[in-house]
Amino acid sequence: MDFTNPLVYGVPVFIAFILVELTYSKTHGDDHLYNWKDLAASGFMGIGSALLGPLFKVIFAIVLFESVYELCNPLVNGVRQNLLGYESFGYAWYVWLLCQLADDFTYYWFHRANHEIRILWAAHIVHHSSDNYNLGTAVRNGWFTILYKPLFYMWLPAIGFPPEMVVVCLGIEALWQFQLHSVYVPKMGFIEKIFNTHTMHQVHHAQNVEYLDKNHGGFLNIFDKMFGTWKELDDDVDVKYGVIHSPESYNPVVILTHEFKDIWKDVKKSKKLSHKLMYIFGPPGWSHDGSTLTVKQQQKLSREHKENHPELSYQRPN
């Protein structure tokens, strides 16, 4: 069966909602919500992602996913049989729900890996590099994530989900993620117990030390709660968005590459191979000499200091 990626319809919707939020913010005293140069940079990177996306969709979604599906689900007497011994999944409504759930589980670990492995963070930091939190920031996507994201999802066609179903579920996930980037939606009561909401995603984009590396979920927050990365927005905390060591530039090339350059600098300053590998594949902030700290180290230090010095604040290293 052939399905259209919902993101095809999502792009004009994204533009429309950004314009609506932009207009609303400018006419209701929230001039700080959008910065024109920042929005232009986000828009440029969003356009780049939209142009590169179809190319890599052909490479990964068609070639990679189809190849994995064909390999792991061969035709036996005209019926797809998974190598694990069961009939491959069809298109029943409950299969769609299972695929979306599996997609959400995969998205959680893909997203978490982007925050905990520095070379992946170098690609993902683009999305967090803006000091503004709005729907424009939602399209501020790094171009390099396209290269490795599909690798996280290969297991879905491998166990029997049709490749086109996986692509559609990925698109639906992206639509949900887009609309989370708004400060105008308050906490939503019971919904907050199940779904990843706007206020939870505000936590994810904050550089406040207690909020770092929290709320990686897609649709649901169950995986964050299961694996210890969930954090509720505290209404008494003044949220600061972005990253501490931001690129400090509106140049898209600088925004896209600055963390890769920092990795290269760190690799060159250490002579030990193990240190070089940690600067590439270790957590962001790791250093062989303790000159910078990881998120876990900073959070531990912050907790210890707050017991005696509650006025002190520690924030994320880049």
C-alpha positions, -999 to +999 in steps of 0.1 A: +000+000+000+011+035-007+007+063+018+017+100+017+040+113+044+018+136+065+047+161+066+038+170+030+007+186+043+024+198+075+048+223+059+021+248+049+004+243+083+037+250+100+041+283+082+005+293+089+008+286+126+041+304+129+026+334+113-004+332+136+017+329+167+040+357+155+011+380+149-005+372+182+028+378+201+034+411+185-001+424+191-004+412+227+028+426+242+050+396+238+076+412+215+103+392+231+089+359+219+103+363+184+135+378+172+135+386+135+171+375+128+166+344+149+134+335+131+152+340+097+180+316+108+154+290+120+135+294+088+166+289+066+175+257+085+139+245+083+139+251+045+172+232+042+157+203+061+126+203+039+148+202+008+172+175+021+144+154+036+130+140+004+165+130-009+173+110+022+138+096+023+146+079-010+179+066+003+167+055+038+130+050+037+129+033+004+163+017+001+172+010+037+138+003+052+126-017+022+159-037+021+156-045+058+119-054+054+126-077+024+155-094+042+137-100+075+102-107+060+107-129+029+077-141+009+067-176+016+040-190-006+029-154-013+027-144+024+053-123+042+068-144+070+091-127+096+123-145+103+112-148+140+084-172+128+052-152+126+034-136+097+045-100+091+021-072+102-006-060+079-026-027+080-052-033+107-060-004+129-044-019+160-012-025+140-011+012+133-014+019+170+014-006+178+036+010+152+030+044+165+038+032+200+070+015+188+079+047+169+074+067+202+096+043+221+123+046+194+120+084+193+126+086+230+159+067+227+169+085+195+162+119+212+179+109+244+210+097+225+212+131+209+216+146+243+240+121+258+264+113+229+284+144+220+288+138+183+251+134+180+246+164+203+267+184+178+240+178+152+210+182+176+223+213+194+211+233+164+175+228+175+184+240+210+206+269+200+179+296+200+172+316+231+136+319+220+109+293+225+083+295+198+069+277+168+097+291+147+122+273+168+103+241+161+116+241+125+152+250+135+164+215+127+200+203+122+207+189+087+230+162+099+205+143+120+189+131+088+220+110+082+217+088+112+181+091+125+167+063+102+193+039+117+174+040+150+142+029+133+155+000+112+142-025+138+106-016+130+106-030+094+129-057+106+102-071+130+075-068+104+060-033+102+056-022+066+082+005+057+055+029+045+037+026+078+069+034+096+074+065+075+039+077+081+043+072+119+075+092+118+056+120+100+029+120+126+055+122+154+070+152+137+037+170+135+031+164+173+066+177+181+061+209+161+031+221+180+047+215+214+069+246+208+046+272+222+043+290+255+007+298+250-007+264+260-010+260+298-008+228+318-037+205+308-046+185+339-051+148+333-036+149+298-003+157+315-003+123+331-001+105+298+011+128+270+042+149+264+028+184+265+038+220+258+049+227+294+070+195+295+087+205+263+095+239+277+114+220+304+133+201+276+144+234+260+154+250+292+191+255+302+182+256+339+203+230+356+174+211+371+158+208+337+188+196+316+183+164+297+147+159+307+115+150+288+128+134+257+095+118+248+074+122+216+037+117+221+039+101+255+058+108+287+057+072+299+092+064+287+106+095+305+089+083+337+101+047+332+137+056+326+141+085+350+142+115+327+108+131+334+105+165+350+074+187+355+075+224+348+078+244+381+057+275+378+080+292+403+112+287+382+122+314+358+129+294+326+158+303+304+158+287+270+187+277+248+222+266+257+248+283+278+276+283+251+254+293+222+269+299+188+261+337+193+255+340+156+225+341+132+247+327+105+232+293+096+266+278+088+279+288+122+248+274+139+250+241+120+288+235+126+299+253+158+298+222+181+316+200+156+344+226+156+345+226+194+348+188+193+377+190+170+394+215+193+389+192+223+402+162+204+434+180+194+441+192+230+444+156+244+471+131+234+454+100+248+433+081+223+407+072+251+403+109+258+399+117+221+372+091+218+354+104+249+354+139+235+336+125+204+314+098+218+312+107+255+285+129+271+286+166+263+306+185+289+330+156+296+366+166+300+397+147+309+409+175+332+376+184+348+376+218+332+340+212+320+313+190+335+287+167+322+250+173+329+249+146+356+280+160+372+266+195+372+233+184+386+250+165+414+272+195+422+241+218+421+222+196+446+252+195+470+256+233+468+219+241+472+219+225+506+242+252+519+240+278+491+206+279+476+213+311+458+239+295+435+229+283+400+247+259+377+240+256+340+248+233+311+283+233+296+284+230+259 
